[in-house]
Structures are given as structure tokens and as C-alpha cells.
Amino acid sequence: MNDMSGDVVICARGLGKRYRIGRREAAYGSLRESLANLALAPVRRLAALSRGEPLRRKPEIICALEDVDLDVRRGEVLGIIGRNGAGKSTLLKILSRITEPTTGRVELVGRVGSLLEVGTGFHPELTGRENIYLNGAILGMRKAEIDRRFDEIVDFAEVERFLDTPVKRYSSGMYVRLAFAVAAHLDTEILLVDEVLAVGDAAFRKKCIGKMDGISKDGRTVCFVSHDLASIRNLCTKVALLVEGRVELCSHPEATLRLYAEGLVSAGNSWERPLPSGGRPSMTALSGVLVRSSRAGQVASGEPLEFLISYQAEETGMQVHFAVGVYSALGEKLVHLTTRDHGSTFRSELAGTVRCRIDRLPLPPGQYVINVSMHSGFERLDHVPAALTFTVDNGDFFHTGRMTTESDGKVLVDHSWGLVGGGCG
């Protein structure tokens, strides 16, 4: 069966992916270990029965993707959005042939380059130079073809000084620079990029977005997973919204982003997650405290608003900074609030909560999304996009008795007017 037609280069039909969780995969062992386990099996069953445990636990099955149909044409930039756990990364792994679908099939025309995780396709013991040639060889390119692209890759990645250093000594930012440069400059017809670009600095992310735009104009296809809705809106020709493993909508960016924003706002004004492991401070909860309003998830223009950011860590004493970004429902950054700009620095404890207070909310009526991040120096320790959402109602921001409306602009500014050199007649 072949559903490919015209300029379609990615055709997915009925894609599904299921994972079994709650059960460890058996490791490969020796014959002696296998015989010992066989002999001990009856003893273990009796011990389980004495504790009242079932002999066999039914494994839990989760559905990461279900019945996904997708067509992507040559030269298109497809944005893939959705909340955490919606199946975005799983979809890209299937498209890049890293994992096989449980059901359905996918057909691709042309070579596929992918940047899904930091260091994907890199051998840590090899140098940057050697990994460039390794990745090209994996894509089926001849050495002469890689030679023609080599200088462009190095210039774009800006890692010339470290080109002959094993990549295991690279920082995560250097990894991403080189990995994206390799994926974007080698001759692939399809480029798959996950949220991994969030690791790089702002200037490099902008550079990558520009490169992906140029790739699409050259007739190549890009699939781009990101929580940066502004980049999705500006770069993509169409956007697919995944909700619990299904494609809710795949359409024009404005329509899909609007539907996504409606879902975010309905999610409420609090967020939390279990304590992650790893020893570095990480954020565990965020809540919006609407100081003068009893309406859940709603506040009026000009009212006070507080954000409470809770974190936990397995070590203490690190100097940490926090940032809160306020975005429109379509991903436009409106306000950026940081402890660094406020002159506040915190030393991490095992558990703590920091408060960010806005005395008079300078936003007109509308729906808003909050991103929150945690930093140490210039390193981002943790980042949670779309962690919290809220709705702003009209209010008397200017204390004149006139209620604000959506036509008052994107940000309200307290100001005054007066006549220079005289009074009013």
C-alpha cells in the first residue's frame, strides 16, 4: 500500500505506540544465573504468597500515540505542539526510525537528519571532527560530500577551537551547536528537531530558527517540536496539536495555536510535579495567587498578583536565580520578570519557596501563559514552559472609572498627561 502522492515526503497512517511500564526488562545473564533463577523460582513464589502479593502483576500499558494520520509535503515546516507527555517526542522518534510503531506505518521520501537529544548520534570518545564524518557516513554520504560541507558546519557551530577534542568534554551547549550544525548542513531532505534547542543560548537559538527557515525555502522539509509558541508561529507553515497521543488538529498555525491556548487556560492556575533526582535544584511547584480575587484562574487588570515558585534539591548552597515569563495565548512574550534584574539572589536549601509579586497587573483582558525557569549563574538548571495559565478580566487600571478592554494594547503602562507652560483654559 502506498498513500504517497504529489510532493508528500512524510506519510503516516494509523500510527500507534504503546509502552509497558512497571516491569523491568530482564538483563542478559550467564547459564549459571539462569539455572539459579530457575531453582529459586518456587521459593520466590511461596514468599510472594506469604506476603499476600499476586504471583503475576499485570503490566500497565500506556498509549503514547494512537491512530495518528499525518501528511507533510516537500518544503513545509511542520510544528508539533502539545503539553508534556502528549507524544511529541515519540512521534519524532518513530519518524526518525529510532523506534518502531506498535501499530500503523510511516513512509518517508529522502534521507532524514534528526536532532532529538543532546549528543544523538555522537560517539563520546571521538572528536568533533570525527563525529562530523561519522554522522555523514550514517546518512550514507561520501567523504567528498562531507568535505564540501565541513567548513560551513564548523563556522555555524562556532566550536573550531575544540574541533579535535573528544565530545565527551563538550558542554551541553557545545554539543547542541555541533549536533544542529551537522544535522542542518548535511544533505538530508527531511530535518527533525526536538525541543533540544532550548539548551542553547538565545543568540544561537535565533540562528537555528533562521537556518531552519532557509532549509524550507530550499525545498527541504522540517518537523519542529517546541514549546516556544512564538517560534512555532513565525517559522511553521502548519502546526499539529497532539493531545494524549492523538492529533487534535493539524492546520494553519493561528488556528492550531488558538485551540492549544484554549486547552492551556482550561488547565488551571497551578502546576506541580514530583521531586526529580539528580542532585541539582529543580522546581517542583508553581501557583498563581490572585490576591484580591476569589475567582480561580482569573484576575482583573490593575489587581495584585503573586507567583509562588517552590523547589527542592539534594544539595544546598548554590546561588540560584528565578525567572517568570508572561506570554500571550499565541506565544508572544509580553513581560519578563527575573530575580537577577531585581538584585535578588538566593542560596538553595533542601526545600524552599520564592515569591514574585506584581502590585498592579499591567495586562489588558485576555488569556495568558506563564513559563518559569531556574538558573545558576548563566546555566539554566530547570525550565517549565506553559506551567501556569490565567485569565485577565477588564479592570480600572488607570483609576479613572473606565474599564480596560482588549483594544488598550498588549501591555498597560501607568502614565500621566499635562500641559507644558500653562494651565487648561
JOKAKA-V478637 format. One record per backbone hydrogen bond with DSSP energy under -1.0 kcal/mol. NH is the residue of the N-H (numbers start at 1). CO is the residue of the C=O. If there is no record, write none. Layout:
NH CO
NH CO
//
This chain:
8 5
9 72
10 72
11 107
12 70
13 105
15 68
16 103
17 65
19 62
21 60
34 30
35 31
36 32
37 33
38 34
39 35
40 36
41 37
44 40
45 41
46 42
47 43
48 44
49 45
50 46
51 47
52 49
53 48
60 21
62 19
64 17
65 17
66 245
68 15
70 12
72 10
74 7
76 73
78 222
79 238
80 224
81 240
86 83
91 87
92 88
93 89
94 90
95 91
96 92
97 94
98 93
99 93
102 16
103 16
105 13
107 11
109 9
113 190
115 192
120 117
122 119
126 123
128 165
129 163
131 127
132 128
133 129
134 130
135 131
136 132
137 133
138 134
139 135
140 137
141 136
146 142
147 143
148 144
150 146
153 149
154 150
155 151
156 152
157 153
158 154
162 159
163 160
165 162
167 126
168 124
169 166
170 167
175 171
176 172
177 173
178 174
179 175
180 176
181 177
182 178
183 179
184 180
185 181
186 182
188 186
189 111
190 111
191 221
192 113
193 223
194 115
197 194
198 195
199 196
200 197
205 201
206 202
207 203
208 204
209 205
210 206
211 207
212 208
213 209
214 210
215 211
216 212
217 213
218 214
219 216
220 215
221 189
222 76
223 191
224 78
225 193
226 80
229 227
232 228
233 229
234 230
235 231
236 232
237 77
238 77
239 251
240 79
241 249
242 81
243 246
245 86
246 243
248 241
251 239
256 252
257 253
258 254
259 255
260 256
261 257
262 258
263 259
264 260
265 261
266 262
267 264
268 265
271 286
273 284
282 312
284 310
285 310
286 271
287 308
288 269
289 306
291 289
298 295
299 391
301 393
302 361
303 300
305 358
306 289
307 356
308 287
309 354
310 285
311 352
312 282
313 350
317 348
320 346
321 375
323 373
324 337
325 371
326 335
327 369
328 332
331 328
334 326
335 326
337 324
339 322
342 338
343 340
344 339
346 320
348 318
352 311
354 309
356 307
358 305
361 303
366 392
368 390
369 327
370 388
371 325
372 384
373 323
374 382
375 321
376 379
379 376
381 374
382 374
384 372
387 370
388 370
389 268
390 368
391 297
392 366
393 299
397 395
399 396
404 395
408 405
412 362
//
